[in-house]
Amino acid sequence: MSITVCLPSTAAERPDEAVVEAMAPFQHDYASSDELDIWDYARICGGADGHGFAVPPGHEGDPRLIHDRPRHDGTLEPSHQGICAGGPRELLHFTASRTEAEEIAGQAWDLWHAPAAEHPPAESQTTVARRTGEMGTEYWSQPLIRASVLSTRHSTPCTAPGGPTASTACSPARGGVPGPLSLWSAGPMEALWTSVVAVVGTLLGGVVTHVLQGRAARRSELFTRGESLRQERIAAYSSFASAVEDFRRGQADRWYRKREDPDGEAHVGASAEAHRLRAVARQALYRVKLLAGDRGLVDAGEHALQCTRDVSNALAPEQRGQLDDAAKAAIEQFVELAAQRILPDATRTTGTPS
């Protein structure tokens, strides 16, 4: 698979480390699901096999260009003339690379569709493997696949390493069935097939990136919606606690004014204010019911409101004190229960630092 990694200019002094850091989330060892199992070994390359980036004429010796890193066995291969594995954008001849890619893609299209018009559709390697348990002889023996391989061979001669050009220099794949990936270096045609594989790999990387970005977007959306709901609940619970506490003080004032003069103007005014505060508290409780999604918390809110309403019905100072204490305890119980519902899970489990 061929993957192009774009890095910021700050990575010029440490490209190898920067590439590793950029690709780390997609490494097989760090994957969190099958969709992320993309690669388990990688190295910077492209100059030696001719599939890297074209270099503008006159800049081949620029020290800022990046060339192939050694293989896992320590082998180091030089880059083709005018090709590199990477470098600053101003040193990469993208137009030449694009033109070559278009030509290769066109050749690949023609080589496949010419025999495809004369043979029945072929099964994919995955389909064959699922049906037969292996994807060797049966896959390559399909008429369309065989015709495609033959058209590849006939379109350009194969060259054996160190030997003359000859159409018989190509060796068959296992089991005597020819396969394009087993050919010796065949000049443009080898580049064609390798580029096709690279294009497929790039497309796969794009699809996986799209999936990952979609998942990240959904996670971000869920987090934003969850945090927004949490903030709304905090505001609703706080408003209700404040409203019912004001109602409790209003009930106390109403009880005292009634004790002083049941028919007096002060008692009438205190009663009207207590009714207004009760309405405010009731409205705040409605908001709690809409947002809480928790029957226990709603019951605690209704209990606090009812205990506060009972304060004005006391017949003696001792009873008023008891009812007022019960109202305060009910309000405190609601606040404590609400706090447990809105704290993050980690804080709720481990407790807040002292």
N, C-alpha and C positions, 0 to 999 in steps of 0.2 A: 504494500500500500504506500502511496506517495502522498504526503501531507505537507502543505505549505504553511509555515508558521510566520506570522507577521509580528515583529517586535518593535518597540519604541526605540528612538535613537539612543536613549540612555543605556541600551543593552549592547552597544557596539564594542565595549571593552570586555564583555563576558558573554558572547553569543551562546556558547555551549550550555552554560548554567541557565541562561534565560530561556532557551528552548526547553530544557528539562522542566523548569518551573511552569512554563506555559502548557506543556502537555501532561503534567502530573495528574490533573483531575481525570484524564481519560486513560490512564495506565491501567492495565489488567489488575495489578495488585491492589489498586486503590478503588476499584469499581464497587459501586453499591448495588448494581443490578446487572442483569445480562446485557442490557442495552449499552452499557458502558464498557464492556469487555472488548476494547478496540485493538490494543497492541500491548505487547509485553517486552519489546526490545526495539530501540530506535537509534539511529545515528544520522548525523548531517551528511548528506550525499547528493549527487545529481550531476556533478561536474565530470566524473569519470565515465559514467554510462551515457552521457550526452543528453540526459533528460532534465538537466537543471535550467539555469537562466542564461540567456544569451548576453554577451558583454559587448558594448559598443566598440567598434574598431579603435585601436589606439589606447585602450584602457585595460588590456589584458593583464598587465603587470601591476595594477594598482594594489597596494598592500591591504586595502580595506575589503577586498573581495574575500569571500569565504569559500574554501574548497573542501573536498571530501575528507571526513575524518577516517581514521584507520578502522578496518573491519574488526570483528570480535577476535580474530586470530592475529591481529597486529599488522595485516597487510595494508599498505597505503598505495592507492592508485592515483596517478596524476589526472587532472582535468583535461578534457578535450580542448583544443585550441578554440578560444572564443566562448567557452562555456564555464560556468561556475556554479557552486551550490547555493550561493546567496551573497548578500552585500547590501550597501545603501541603495535606495531606489534609483538615485541618479546614475548609478553604474549598471543598472539592469535594463537590457534592451527588450522591453515588454512587447513592442510591436513585432519584432522578429519571432519571439516565442509564440505569440498569438497566431501569426500567419502559419507557422509550422504546425501548430496544434490543429488549425482548421484543415490544413492539407491532410494530416494524418487521420483526423476524424472522417474526412470525406472518403479517403481510401478504405478505411475500416467499414464505412457504410456500404460502399460499392462491393467490397469483397464478401460481405455477408448477404446483401440483398440479391446479388446476381444468382447464386444457387438457391436462395430462399424461394425464388419464384418457380423453381423447377422441382422442389422436393417438399414433402409434408413437414409440418412444424416439428421441431425437436424439443424433447423434454429437457428441462434445466438439470444441472448437476445435482441440485438439492432434491428435485423430484425423483431422479434416478436413485440417489442414495437412500431416500426414505423407502422406496419400493423394493430395492434389491439389497440394501445393506452395504453397498459399495458403489463407487462412481468411476470405475475404470473402463473396462472393455465395452460394456453395454452403452455407456454414454458416448464414447468415441466412435462406436460402430453405427450410430444413427446416420442415415443417408445425408441429411443436411449438414451434420458436423463433419463427416468425411469429405463431402464436396467442398465445404468451406476451407478445410485444411489443404485440400488439393489445389484449390484456386490460389491459396497463399503461396504454395510451393511453386506453382507454374508462373506466378506473376514476377518472381525474382529468383535467381539462383542462390543456393546455399553455399557458404564458404566454410570449409573445415579449418580449424586453427592451424596455421602454418602450411596449408595445402592449397591447391589450385581450385578455382571455381568449378563446381560440377553439380549438376542437378541430382546426382546420386549420393552426394556427401551427407545428406540429412539422414539421421538415424531414427528408426521408428520408436514409438513409446512402448511401454511394457505390454507384453502380449501380442506384439506385432501390429498394434493399432497405432497409426501415426497421430501425433499430438503436437500442436504448434509450440507448446512450452518446452518440448524436448529437442527442438532444432538447435543446430549450431548457430553461431552468429551469422545472421543473414542480412546484414546491412540495414536498409530502410525498413524491411519487413519485420525484423526483430524489434526495431524501434516502434513500429506500428502496433504490434501486439502488446509490448510493454506499456506503451502509452494508453492503449485501451484499458489495460488493467489499472493504470494510474488514474484514468478518468473515472472508472467505476469506483475506485477507492475514494477519490475526491467526492464523488456524489454521495457515497455512503457516509463520509464524514459530514457532508452538508446536512443529510437527513438526520443523523444523530444529533448534530448541533441544533437543528430545528426542534427536535424532541426535547433536548435538554433545556433550551431556551423557553419552550412552552411550559415545561414543568416548573422552571424557576419563576416564570411569570405568574403561574397559578399559585405557587407557594407565596409569592409576594402579595398577590391579590388577597389570598386567604388571611395572611398575617395582617394586612392593612384593614380588612373588614373586621377581623377579630379584635384588633386594638381599638378600632373606632367604636365597636359595641362595648368594649370594656370601659372606655372613657365615658360613654353615655350612661352606663350603669353606675359608675362612680358619681356622676352628676346627679342622677335620679335618686340614689340612696342617700346622698348627702342632703339633697333638698328635702326629702321626706323627713329625715331625722331632725333637721332644723325646723321644719314646719310643725311637727308634732311636739317638739320642745317648746316652741312659741305657744302652741295651743295649751300645753300644760301650765305655763305661767298665766295664760289668760283665764284658765279654769280656776286657778288659785285666787286671782283677783276677783273673779265673779263670785266665788264662795264668800270671801271676806266682805265684799260690798253688800251681798244679800244678808249676811249676819248683822251688819250695821243697820241697814234700813231696806227691808224687802221691797218697799214701794218707792224708794228714793230714786232720784235721777241718776246717781252714780251706779246703782245696781242695774238700771235699765241700759245704761251705756256699756257697762262691763259685760252684760249678757250679749248685747249686740256684737261687741268685739270678739267675744268667745265663739259665737256662731260663725263669724267671718273667718277666724283662725281655724276652726274645725273644717270649714269648706276648703281652705287652702291646703290643709293637711290631707283631706280626702282626695283632692286633685293630685297631690304629690304621690299618694298611694296608688292611684290609677296608673301613673307613669311607671311605678315600680312593677305593677302587674304586667304591663306591656313589655318590659325589658328583661325582667328577672328570669323567666322560664324555670322558676324554682318554687314549688308549692310551699316548701318549708319557710322560705324567706318571706313569701307573701303572707302566710299565716302569722309570722312574727310581727309583720307590719300592722296587720289588722288587730292583733292582740294589743300592741302598743297604743293604737288609736282608741280602742275600746277602754282600756285602763285609764287613759287620759280623760275620756268622756265621763267616767264614773266619779271623778274627783269632786265635781260640783254637787253630787248627790249626797255627800257626807252629812250626817246629822249632828256630829260633834267634832271638836277640834282633833281629838285623838283619832277618830275615824278618818278625818280628812288627811291627817299626817300619814296614816297607813296606806290610804289610797294613792296619795301623792308618791310615796316611796315605791309602791307597786308600779305606778306609771313610769317613774324614772328607771326602774329595773327592766321594765319591758322595752323601753327605748334603748337602753344599753345592750340588751340581748339582741335586738334587731341590728344595731351597729356592729356588734361582734360577728354576727352571722354573715352580714353583708361583706365585712372585711375578708372573711374566709373565702367568699365567692369571687372576689375581684383580685386577690393577690395572685401573682404568677405561681405556677405549679412548684417550681424549685423553692421559692420562698415559703410557700405553704407547707412544704414537706420538711425543710430543714430549719425553718424559723428565721427570723431576722436577727442580724448581729446585734449584740448588746453594746 
